[in-house]
Amino acid sequence: MAQVTSMDKQKRVRCSDEQFLEAIFSSRTYAEIAAKTGQKIPTTMARYARTKAALSNKGEELPAMERAKPTKTVDNVEAMADIVKRLKAHANG
């Protein structure tokens, strides 16, 4: 088993509270915030939740974030219809 060295690990990205809040107010999705801060999306989502809870106690509200919608490149219904036709032809043939 290969050892993991410190060079193999991804370097931790640090982001100030001010930079993080600026990214929140200029973004609509967690992915946009992550791109602006250089952090990973799960890290961004967790930090957003902690920050929102802390500020909520002080009476300050953060804008609601949306999750980026996945882009579909394949029409699943058409693909499934083709599979059904192929299976019917195989079963009847």
Backbone as CSV, one residue per row, in Angstrom:
resi,resn,N_x,N_y,N_z,CA_x,CA_y,CA_z,C_x,C_y,C_z
1,MET,0.843,-1.181,0.000,0.000,0.000,0.000,0.884,1.238,0.000
2,ALA,0.600,2.154,-0.885,1.414,3.356,-1.010,1.098,4.327,0.117
3,GLN,2.149,4.984,0.585,1.957,5.989,1.630,1.500,7.301,1.000
4,VAL,0.642,7.990,1.691,0.193,9.294,1.235,1.081,10.341,1.884
5,THR,1.744,11.101,1.049,2.617,12.147,1.576,1.864,13.454,1.616
6,SER,2.441,14.414,2.267,1.797,15.723,2.345,1.681,16.368,0.964
7,MET,2.510,15.966,0.029,2.444,16.518,-1.327,1.242,15.964,-2.085
8,ASP,0.777,14.732,-1.730,-0.341,14.113,-2.414,-1.673,14.722,-1.991
9,LYS,-1.732,15.239,-0.781,-2.981,15.795,-0.277,-3.239,17.160,-0.911
10,GLN,-4.509,17.473,-1.068,-4.852,18.788,-1.603,-4.579,19.833,-0.537
11,LYS,-3.978,20.926,-0.951,-3.664,21.989,-0.012,-4.946,22.633,0.497
12,ARG,-5.006,22.878,1.783,-6.187,23.478,2.391,-6.299,24.937,1.967
13,VAL,-7.491,25.310,1.539,-7.729,26.684,1.093,-8.390,27.442,2.232
14,ARG,-7.789,28.535,2.610,-8.360,29.355,3.671,-8.995,30.592,3.053
15,CYS,-10.090,31.009,3.661,-10.854,32.130,3.132,-11.355,32.934,4.321
16,SER,-11.146,34.240,4.294,-11.581,35.081,5.407,-13.102,35.154,5.455
17,ASP,-13.623,35.517,6.628,-15.065,35.668,6.778,-15.593,36.735,5.819
18,GLU,-14.856,37.814,5.664,-15.293,38.884,4.777,-15.375,38.404,3.331
19,GLN,-14.352,37.681,2.886,-14.342,37.166,1.518,-15.493,36.165,1.330
20,PHE,-15.732,35.334,2.335,-16.803,34.345,2.262,-18.170,35.034,2.172
21,LEU,-18.400,36.039,3.006,-19.682,36.750,2.989,-19.887,37.524,1.689
22,GLU,-18.816,38.114,1.158,-18.913,38.799,-0.132,-19.302,37.817,-1.230
23,ALA,-18.729,36.603,-1.172,-19.061,35.577,-2.161,-20.524,35.157,-2.035
24,ILE,-21.021,35.066,-0.805,-22.422,34.689,-0.592,-23.351,35.727,-1.214
25,PHE,-23.086,37.000,-0.950,-23.983,38.051,-1.424,-23.873,38.308,-2.923
26,SER,-22.846,37.771,-3.566,-22.716,37.959,-5.014,-22.942,36.650,-5.775
27,SER,-23.545,35.661,-5.114,-23.748,34.354,-5.739,-25.176,33.871,-5.536
28,ARG,-25.573,32.914,-6.373,-26.892,32.292,-6.226,-26.790,30.820,-5.851
29,THR,-25.636,30.188,-6.131,-25.475,28.760,-5.843,-24.231,28.532,-4.995
30,TYR,-24.217,27.371,-4.343,-23.038,26.995,-3.554,-21.814,26.847,-4.465
31,ALA,-22.031,26.363,-5.677,-20.923,26.183,-6.617,-20.265,27.524,-6.961
32,GLU,-21.071,28.574,-7.097,-20.508,29.898,-7.383,-19.675,30.395,-6.201
33,ILE,-20.179,30.177,-4.992,-19.418,30.585,-3.802,-18.098,29.838,-3.761
34,ALA,-18.149,28.514,-3.993,-16.941,27.690,-3.958,-15.923,28.155,-4.998
35,ALA,-16.401,28.517,-6.172,-15.490,28.991,-7.222,-14.820,30.300,-6.823
36,LYS,-15.559,31.167,-6.147,-15.007,32.472,-5.754,-14.046,32.364,-4.569
37,THR,-14.281,31.385,-3.688,-13.440,31.262,-2.498,-12.323,30.238,-2.668
38,GLY,-12.459,29.355,-3.668,-11.453,28.326,-3.886,-11.653,27.097,-3.007
39,GLN,-12.750,27.044,-2.281,-13.018,25.897,-1.416,-13.866,24.873,-2.151
40,LYS,-13.969,23.677,-1.570,-14.796,22.630,-2.153,-16.261,22.930,-1.847
41,ILE,-17.153,22.404,-2.678,-18.587,22.658,-2.501,-19.097,22.130,-1.158
42,PRO,-18.756,20.884,-0.743,-19.248,20.429,0.568,-18.753,21.301,1.726
43,THR,-17.522,21.761,1.639,-16.972,22.660,2.663,-17.745,23.966,2.676
44,THR,-18.041,24.473,1.488,-18.787,25.723,1.359,-20.185,25.582,1.944
45,MET,-20.856,24.471,1.651,-22.208,24.249,2.160,-22.221,24.171,3.690
46,ALA,-21.239,23.480,4.247,-21.167,23.354,5.703,-20.878,24.707,6.354
47,ARG,-19.950,25.460,5.769,-19.620,26.774,6.329,-20.805,27.727,6.214
48,TYR,-21.525,27.657,5.098,-22.715,28.494,4.917,-23.734,28.187,6.009
49,ALA,-23.972,26.907,6.277,-24.953,26.516,7.301,-24.540,27.016,8.683
50,ARG,-23.252,26.874,9.012,-22.765,27.364,10.318,-22.881,28.874,10.416
51,THR,-22.508,29.569,9.357,-22.559,31.032,9.340,-23.989,31.525,9.425
52,LYS,-24.887,30.886,8.668,-26.296,31.287,8.684,-26.891,31.108,10.077
53,ALA,-26.580,30.005,10.752,-27.100,29.758,12.098,-26.563,30.786,13.086
54,ALA,-25.272,31.091,12.995,-24.664,32.049,13.912,-25.242,33.447,13.721
55,LEU,-25.407,33.858,12.461,-25.935,35.195,12.184,-27.428,35.295,12.491
56,SER,-28.130,34.177,12.357,-29.553,34.156,12.674,-29.781,34.483,14.151
57,ASN,-28.869,34.017,14.997,-28.949,34.325,16.434,-28.780,35.822,16.697
58,LYS,-28.094,36.506,15.786,-27.877,37.955,15.922,-28.928,38.764,15.174
59,GLY,-29.886,38.074,14.549,-30.947,38.765,13.831,-30.608,39.119,12.393
60,GLU,-29.521,38.606,11.868,-29.114,38.872,10.483,-29.427,37.644,9.633
61,GLU,-29.966,37.873,8.447,-30.314,36.776,7.547,-29.419,36.793,6.311
62,LEU,-29.007,35.612,5.883,-28.236,35.472,4.644,-29.192,35.126,3.514
63,PRO,-28.818,35.480,2.278,-29.667,35.100,1.144,-29.714,33.572,1.003
64,ALA,-30.842,33.067,0.539,-30.985,31.624,0.337,-30.168,31.205,-0.879
65,MET,-29.516,30.059,-0.771,-28.708,29.538,-1.870,-29.474,28.431,-2.583
66,GLU,-29.183,28.281,-3.850,-29.758,27.212,-4.647,-28.657,26.218,-4.963
67,ARG,-29.062,24.990,-5.189,-28.089,24.005,-5.663,-28.078,24.072,-7.179
68,ALA,-26.907,23.937,-7.749,-26.799,23.966,-9.204,-27.522,22.757,-9.774
69,LYS,-28.325,22.980,-10.796,-29.069,21.899,-11.421,-28.140,21.104,-12.329
70,PRO,-28.183,19.773,-12.229,-27.337,18.978,-13.123,-27.835,19.106,-14.560
71,THR,-26.906,19.154,-15.468,-27.289,19.263,-16.874,-27.415,17.868,-17.456
72,LYS,-28.553,17.591,-18.060,-28.772,16.291,-18.680,-28.294,16.360,-20.124
73,THR,-27.471,15.410,-20.478,-26.980,15.368,-21.848,-27.651,14.245,-22.622
74,VAL,-28.339,13.340,-21.913,-28.980,12.209,-22.559,-30.454,12.204,-22.169
75,ASP,-31.308,11.959,-23.137,-32.736,11.846,-22.860,-32.991,10.424,-22.364
76,ASN,-33.224,10.268,-21.064,-33.388,8.947,-20.469,-34.614,8.220,-20.993
77,VAL,-35.711,8.912,-21.260,-36.935,8.274,-21.731,-36.704,7.626,-23.091
78,GLU,-36.036,8.353,-23.979,-35.748,7.795,-25.305,-34.829,6.584,-25.192
79,ALA,-33.840,6.673,-24.346,-32.914,5.558,-24.172,-33.644,4.338,-23.615
80,MET,-34.527,4.564,-22.622,-35.281,3.443,-22.053,-36.228,2.839,-23.084
81,ALA,-36.860,3.660,-23.933,-37.750,3.160,-24.976,-36.981,2.284,-25.953
82,ASP,-35.770,2.685,-26.314,-34.940,1.877,-27.213,-34.592,0.535,-26.588
83,ILE,-34.304,0.535,-25.292,-33.971,-0.709,-24.589,-35.176,-1.647,-24.574
84,VAL,-36.366,-1.088,-24.293,-37.578,-1.907,-24.263,-37.835,-2.512,-25.638
85,LYS,-37.705,-1.742,-26.698,-37.905,-2.256,-28.048,-36.918,-3.384,-28.351
86,ARG,-35.667,-3.187,-27.974,-34.647,-4.208,-28.214,-34.958,-5.474,-27.423
87,LEU,-35.381,-5.341,-26.169,-35.689,-6.501,-25.354,-36.915,-7.246,-25.869
88,LYS,-37.937,-6.514,-26.339,-39.131,-7.137,-26.905,-38.770,-7.910,-28.167
89,ALA,-37.938,-7.321,-29.009,-37.526,-7.979,-30.245,-36.731,-9.242,-29.924
90,HIS,-35.912,-9.166,-28.899,-35.108,-10.337,-28.514,-35.990,-11.430,-27.935
91,ALA,-36.983,-11.054,-27.132,-37.872,-12.021,-26.492,-38.803,-12.677,-27.517
92,ASN,-39.230,-11.920,-28.519,-40.140,-12.461,-29.531,-39.385,-13.160,-30.656
93,GLY,-38.122,-12.913,-30.784,-37.365,-13.426,-31.922,-36.742,-14.684,-31.647
